[in-house]
Amino acid sequence: MKTWTGKRYWLVGASEGLGLALAQILSRAGAEVILSARSADRLQAAVETLPGKSMALPCDVADSASVRAAAEAAGPLDGVVFLAGVYWPTRAQDWNADQVEAMCDINFTGCARVIGAVLPAMVARGAGHVVITGSLSGFRGLPGSIGYSASKAGVMSLAECLYADLRGSNIQVQVANPGFIRTRLTDKNDFSMPFLMEPEGAAQEMFDHMNTDSFKRSFPMVFSWFFRLSQFLPDWAYYAIFAPRK
């Protein structure tokens, strides 16, 4: 178990849902948490639920200047957790350019912006902790998931590249790949969501992972087995399972 007391963690995408639930766990563990999202009002309300030292820091991950300003305002950090994301269920036949581009720009490029704003200081200091939120949907393409699955595959690959470069240093890189979590994003789905988790349960999984030295955790465990094994299926078998939704 790591010592969290006095550590400073920047949680990006933490005004509600999984991010806020994880902030509450970290705050109870003794960490100082800096919460970022676009809505200043929701951030302030979120900070007021935390038992320990905390700060609301509005930030738009789609805006490079906003990310750089927020990183400077956050000050020295022991760790950063990227949780920001947007989602709309989208089929290729119903391509919505604004929504697809937003998913790519916020979920993936937004992650790159945040990591780029904090990692150089960690490298210079020779210490740090980077946690990236992927998704089970990022292991392989899924029907009705244009934009979202691709963006999550991107952040998962980004985490792997960071880990490849930084392993053996004093900068720990981790990625957490959750399945369905009950949030305003999954409320948009009109299909059955197996093993649907509450934000608090998913946040505990992430916190447990952050307390380890391992790189990757995918959960819920049983549900994750299918997605991880699907990478080894030949295309004809995989796409026979995932027939296009009408």
LINGI-V622255 format. One record per backbone hydrogen bond with DSSP energy under -1.0 kcal/mol. NH is the residue of the N-H (numbers start at 1). CO is the residue of the C=O. If there is no record, write none. Layout:
# LINGI-V622255
NH/CO ; NH/CO
This chain:
# LINGI-V622255
6/30 ; 7/4 ; 9/32 ; 10/79 ; 11/34 ; 12/81 ; 13/36 ; 14/36 ; 20/16 ; 21/17 ; 22/18 ; 23/19 ; 24/20 ; 25/21 ; 26/22 ; 27/23 ; 28/24 ; 29/25 ; 30/27 ; 31/26 ; 32/7 ; 33/53 ; 34/9 ; 35/55 ; 36/11 ; 43/39 ; 44/40 ; 45/41 ; 46/42 ; 47/43 ; 48/44 ; 49/46 ; 50/47 ; 55/33 ; 57/35 ; 59/37 ; 63/60 ; 67/63 ; 68/64 ; 69/65 ; 70/66 ; 71/67 ; 72/68 ; 73/69 ; 74/70 ; 75/71 ; 78/8 ; 79/8 ; 80/129 ; 81/10 ; 82/131 ; 83/12 ; 84/12 ; 90/144 ; 94/91 ; 95/92 ; 100/96 ; 101/97 ; 102/98 ; 103/99 ; 104/100 ; 105/101 ; 106/102 ; 107/103 ; 108/104 ; 109/104 ; 112/108 ; 113/109 ; 114/110 ; 115/111 ; 116/112 ; 117/113 ; 118/114 ; 119/115 ; 122/118 ; 123/119 ; 124/120 ; 125/121 ; 126/122 ; 127/122 ; 128/170 ; 130/172 ; 131/80 ; 132/174 ; 133/82 ; 134/176 ; 136/178 ; 138/135 ; 139/136 ; 145/142 ; 146/90 ; 148/146 ; 149/145 ; 151/147 ; 152/148 ; 153/149 ; 154/150 ; 155/151 ; 156/152 ; 157/153 ; 158/154 ; 159/155 ; 160/156 ; 161/157 ; 162/158 ; 163/159 ; 164/160 ; 165/161 ; 166/162 ; 167/163 ; 169/166 ; 172/128 ; 174/130 ; 175/215 ; 176/132 ; 177/217 ; 182/197 ; 187/183 ; 188/185 ; 189/186 ; 197/180 ; 202/198 ; 203/199 ; 204/200 ; 205/201 ; 206/202 ; 207/203 ; 208/204 ; 209/205 ; 210/206 ; 211/207 ; 212/209 ; 217/175 ; 219/177 ; 224/220 ; 225/221 ; 228/224 ; 229/225 ; 230/226 ; 232/229 ; 233/230 ; 238/234 ; 239/235 ; 241/237 ; 242/238 ; 243/241
